[in-house]
């Protein structure tokens, strides 16, 4: 079989269950990374992905009934494989989700010539295993970028039955990461967990996520008027996935105890219907669908306070990607999270908000009232977050970090490739 060179002499495979048109979570990072490689490196870029389903946990109507297809999107070939999508989360359903991703990927890997490297976005164990297998088959570098630690997630997220599968998930992670040339982590709080899975510190690199959204452009007052938010009301907005680990019940209870606050839950997820039922009869709770991409940061900026919530048990398995967007919006962030976790550390570093204990509606309400009573202080927090995003979370810097990780892996792997293909010397044993 012929193996023609890619346009820029390089062929890359990115394995990411989530990809455009998904606008939340990992999808935008995978999309911008693949498109960057296709343009900046002039590489032939392939992506092995699932069907768009996040954060609604429902397959996008445009893709329903499809089993396998190849999307050509902005210079990238996206090989999509159908998989099970659980409408409600439990350990068993999550296992079925991962299992069908793995099974279909093994049955029908992407049809492409030999890649030069395989990179995986890893909150998906199945995606990481598929990437490791493809890289091993072609004897090329395997570079996972750890966005979530799934073993820790199973133990900490509160998903039904999660504790029983945490050790199994961690064992799979250990085997998968052992095959990596280098391992990227999006936050330094993940490094200890990755090290505990057997990866030497010398093979771990910090590659923080970047702000994948653009700054707001529309006047706040105009956007608030369109959304029906009176100027005199204090609007608290949570945007993103409505899942178990977010612990969003605290926001409904906050609204119940503080009727002067207007709490907006914008997004979708497995817990949305339950949250809507819990908020029934509360006039100061509003549920909105995800904002269109073109309006997203304008809606964030129209709120008075942006909310991050996590269950008290969530410590070192996840740093919400929404934080990068929140900082760009320039509004103060109020985080109801564990004080010794990665999310709290990132908020402290930014100077862009305040921390309150997790799952404590009274503390959250008091902090929101304090921000509302100090507009100048709230504005200063928002400005600090925006400055942090501009100085540390630019798209160019983030893409450059992951590309540098890829280049280092390619360089480290090059001697092994040379030895593997070098012809034997005359007279040497076969």
N, C-alpha and C positions, 0 to 999 in steps of 0.2 A: 504494500500500500504506500503510495506516495505521501510525503509529509511536507507540503510546501511551506515556506516561511510566511509568518504573519506579516502584515503591512510594515510594521516597524521592526521586524525581526524577532518578535516576541509574541507568544500566545499564552494567555492567562485564563485560569478558571477560578471563579469566585463561587463558593457554595453558601447560599443564604436562603433559608426558607422564606424570608420576607423580602419583598422587592416592590418597586413601583408597579402599580399605582398606589400602593399602601403609603399613607402619609404620616403614620405614627410609628413609634417604636424604632426598631432596627432598620426597617425598610428604606427610609431616606438616606441613611449612611451607606448601606450597600449600594444603592442606586448611584449616589454621587461618586462613590469610589470607583465603581465599574466605568462610569462615563468619563471620569477623569483619566483613567488608564487608557481608555480608547482614544482620547484626544491628546493628552499631554505626552503619552508614551507612544502614540500611534500603534498601539498593540491590538491584536485580535483578541477581544475579550468575550468570554462565555460566562454565563451565570446559570447555575443549577438552583432552581427556586420552586416553591410550592405555588398553589393557586392563591391569589389575593384574598385574604380573609380577616385581616387584623385591622383595628381592634374589635370589630363587631363579632368575631368568631362565627361569621357566616361567609360562605364563598360569594365573592362579588358576582352579581347576576350575569355580567358579561362572560364569565368563565364557567358558569354552571353547565354540567353535562360534558365537560371536556376532560379527557384523560391525559393526553400528552399534546403539547404544542410547543412551537418555537416562536417567541415574540422577538421581532427586531425593533429595538427601542433605542433611538439616539446613538447608533453605532455599536450597540451591544446585542449579542444574541442570547436571549433568555430562554433556557430550556425548562419548561414547567411540567411538573408531575402532580397528578391528583393525589390527595391524601384525605384522611378522615379529619373533620373539623368539629370538635366538641362544642356544643352550645353552652354546656355547663361544665365547670372544672372539677375534676377529682383526680386522684392519683391514677386510677384505672383508665379514665378517659385520656389523660395526658400520655399514658403509656401507649394507648392505641394510636394517638396522634403521631407520636414519635415513631412507633413501629411501622405505620403505613408510609411515612416519609422514607424511612430506611428501606422498607421492602420494595417500594416502587423505584427508588433510586438505584438499588442493586439490580432490579430486573431490567431497568431501562436507563442506564447511565447516559449522559449527554453524548451525542454522536459528534465527535470532533477529533481532529488530529492531536497528537501528543502535546500536552501543555508544557510550558517551561516551569510553571509553579502552580500550586493549588492553595488558595487562601479561603478560610472559612470564617464566617461570622457565627460565633458560638454562644447563642442561648439554646440552640437546638443540638441535642446529643446526636440525633440521627444525621444531621447535616455535617457535624464534625467527623463522625465515623465514615460517612460517604467520602468526604474530602480526603481523609487519611488513607482510605482504601485506594482511591484513584491516584493519589500521589505515590503510594507505594508501588502500584502496578506500573507506573511510568518512571519510577525512580527519580522523582523530582521533589523539590522542597515542598513541605507541608507547613503552612503558617496559620494556625488558628488565632483569631482575635476574640478574646473572652469578654463578652458583653454582660453575661450573667453566669453565675456558678450554679449549675442545675442541681447538684447534690445539696448544696446549702439552701437553694430555693425550695427544694422539696421539704426540707426540715423546717424552714423559717416562714414560708409563705402562708401557712394556714389552710392549704388545700386539703380536702378530706382524704385521709389515708397517706398524706405526704410523708409522715415520719417513717412509715414502713418501707418506703422506697428510697429514702435518702441514701442509705449505704449502697444500694444497687446503683443508683445514679452516679454517686461519687466513684464507684469502682469503674464504671464505663468511662467517666471523665478521665480517670487515671490512665487507663489503657490508651485512650485516644490522644491525650496530651503527651504521652511517652513517645509517640511517633513524630512529634513536631520537631522541625528544624529550629524554629524560634517560636515563642508564644507572646502575643501582645495582650496586654490588659488595659482596660479603659480607665482604671483608677488604681492608685497605689494600694488602696485597701484590699484589692483582689490579690495582690502579689503573695501575701501570706497563705491564702487559701490555695492558690495554684502551686506554691511551694510545698504545701502539705500533701498535695496530690503527686509529689515526686518529681516536679520539674525543678532543676537546679536554678538558683538565682541568676546564674550567668546566661541562661537562655530566656529570661523574662525581660520584656521591654514594655515601657509605659507608652501607650498611644491613646491619649484622651480623645473622646468624641468632641466634635466641633458644633458650632451653631449652624444648623442646616437651613435656617430660615432667614429672611431679610427683615430689616428693621421696619417698624410701623411707619406709615406715610399719611394716613387720614387723621383729621382732627378728632380727638377723643370725644368731644361733646357731640359731634355728628354721629359717630358710631354708637355711642350710648343712646342717643335719641332713636336711631334705627332699631336698636335692640330692645327699646322700651325700658331702659334703666334710668330712672330719674337722677338728676345731678345730685340731689341731696341724700340719696341712699348710698350706704356703704356696700359695695358689691365685692363679694369674695368669689373668685373663680377657680375651679379645678378643671384642668383640661387634660384629656388623655384617656388611657385605658381604665375601665371600671371593672377591675378584677378583684380577686380575693386579697392579694398581698397589699393592695392600696388601703384597705381598711376604711372605706369611704363612709361607713355608718357614722363615724365621728362627726362628719359634716352635717348629716341630717339631724343628729342630736344637738349639734351646736345651733343650728337654725331653730330648733324647737325651744332651746333655752334662751336664745337671744333674738327675739322677733324683729328687732330693729336692723339686723343684718340680713342682707339678701345674698343667699348662697346659690351659686350657679354651678351645676355639674355638666360639663360639655365634653361629649365623646361617646364612646360605646364600649361594650365589653360584656363579659359573662354575668356580671352582677347588676346590669342596668335595670332590668325588670324588677328585681327585688328592691333596689334603691328607690325606684319610682313608687312602688307600693308602700315602702316605709315613709316616704315623704308625702303621701296622699293627705290632703287636708292642711298642709303647711303652705300658706300663701307666699312665704319668703324663700321657698326652694324652687328652683327652675332647672329643668333638664333640657339641654340643647343637643342637637346632633353635632358631629365634628364640623368646625368651620371650614369653608373652602380654602384651599391652599393660598389663594391670592389675598384672602381677608384674615388669615389666621392671626398674625401678629397684631393687626389692628384691633381685633377682638380682645386679645390678651391685654393690650395697652389700655383698652377702655375700662377695664376693671380697676378697682382700687387696690386690691390685694390679690396675689396669685398664690394658690395653695398647693402644697405637696403633703400627702399623707401616706404613711406606711404603718402596718401593724407593728406593735412593739417588738415582736420577735425578729423583724427584718433588720439585719445588721450589716453583713458583708457579702450578700449575694447579688446585690443590684444597686445601681445608682440611676435614678430615673432620667431618661433622655429628655424629658420635658424641661428639666432645669436649664439646659442650654437655650431653649426657646424663651423661657421665662426671663432670663437675663437680658436677652436682646430686646424684649418688649419694654424694659425700663420701668417696671413696676415692682414694689417691694414684695418679697417672697416670704410667706409664713409657712414654716415646715413643721408639721406634727410628726416627728420621727424620732427614733432612738438617738440619743446624744452622742453615742460612741460609734455610730455607723458611718459608712462612706458618704451618704447623702448629707448628713450634718457637717462632715468635714469639708465637703465642697461648698456648702453655704457659708461656713465660716471663712473659707479662703476668699470667697467672692466679696464678702461684706455687703451682700445684696439683700439681706433679710433677717428674720428673727426665727429662733427655734423655740418650740414648746414641746412638752412631753407628749408622746404618742398616746392615742386613744383617750384623750382627756378633753372633752368638749368645753368644760369651764375655762381651762387654761387657754384654749384656742380662741374662745369668745373674748376673753379679757385682752389677749394680745391684739386681736382685730380691733377692738374698741380703742386701744392705746394708739394704734397706727392711725385710725380715723381721727383721733383727737390731736394728732401732731402731723399735719399735712407736710410741713417743711421737712421733718425727720423722715417721713415716708418717701418723699421725693428724693431725699439724699440716698436712701437705701436703693431705690430704683436706679438712680444714676450710677451708684457703685457697681451694681450688677451689670448694667450696660457697658461700663468701662471695662469690667473684667472680661466680658464676652469679646469686646473689641480687641483687647490686648492679649488674650490667652486662648480664645476659642474660635478664631477665624477659620473659615473653611479652607483657605489656602494652607494654613499651618497644619490643620488636622489631616488633610490629604497628603501633605508632604511627610508627616510622621509615619503614616501607614506605608507610603511608598518607600521610605527609607528602610522600614522593617522588611519589606519585600526584597529590596536590593541587597540588604545584609544577608538574608537567607539565600538568595541566589549566589552571592559571592561565597558564602560558607559551603554551599553544596557543590560549587564548581570543581574543586579538586577531586571529589568523589566521582563526578561525572566523567572527568578526564580519565581517571583510572579505569572506569568501567568500559570506556569505548576505545582506549588505546590499544592498538594491535599488538599481539605478542611479538617479541623479538625473534629473529631467525634462530632456530635450534632450541627455543624454549619449550618446555613440556606443554602439551595441549591442556 
